[in-house]
Amino acid sequence: MPDHGKPRSGVMARLTLSALDRASQDPSCWRDPIVHRALLVSGLSVLTAATALLKTDLEQS
């Protein structure tokens, strides 16, 4: 993965955590299916980026 992917995964992680924090303060937002999709997509994006970073680190060692 190119180096420019590292900051982007960090941003996605912070955005996901921020969304979870806001959602925990407003339980009614969980009724909206868009919230579920957005968390799923952002969570998968972070997981994919983290996996790629781990693979790169393992290949270099």
N, C-alpha and C positions, 0 to 999 in steps of 0.2 A: 504494500500500500504506500502511496506517496506520502511524503512528510506533511503535505497540506491537509491530509485526512485527520491528523491527530487533534488539531484545535477544533475541527468541526465536530468530532465525536464528543469532545468536552462540552461544546456548546449544546449539543443535543441532550447530553446527560443533565446539564443544568436546567434546560427548558423542561425536560420531563419531570425533574424533581420539583420545579416551580409549579408546574401544572398539578402535580399530585398535592402539593401544599395548598394550593387554592381550592382544589376539589375537596380536600378534607375539611375546609372551612365552610363549604356550601354543599351539603349532602344532596340537594335537589339537582345539581348538575349531572349526577350519575344517571339520571333518567334519560338524558340525551345520548343516543347511540353514537353521535359524532365524537363525544368525549372518549368513549371506549375505543373507537377506531384510531383516534389521534394518539392515545396512549400506547396502543398496540404498535402502531407504525413507528412512533418515536422510540419506544423500548426496543423494538427489533433493529432499528437503525443503530442504536447504541451497542446492542449486543453484537451485531455484525462487525461494526468498527472495532470493538474491543477484541473480538476473535481474530480479526486480521492483524491487529497489533501484536497479540500474543503469538500468532503464527510467525510473524516477522522476527520477533525476539527469539523464539525457539530455533528458527533457522540460522540465526546469527551466532548462536552459542554452540 
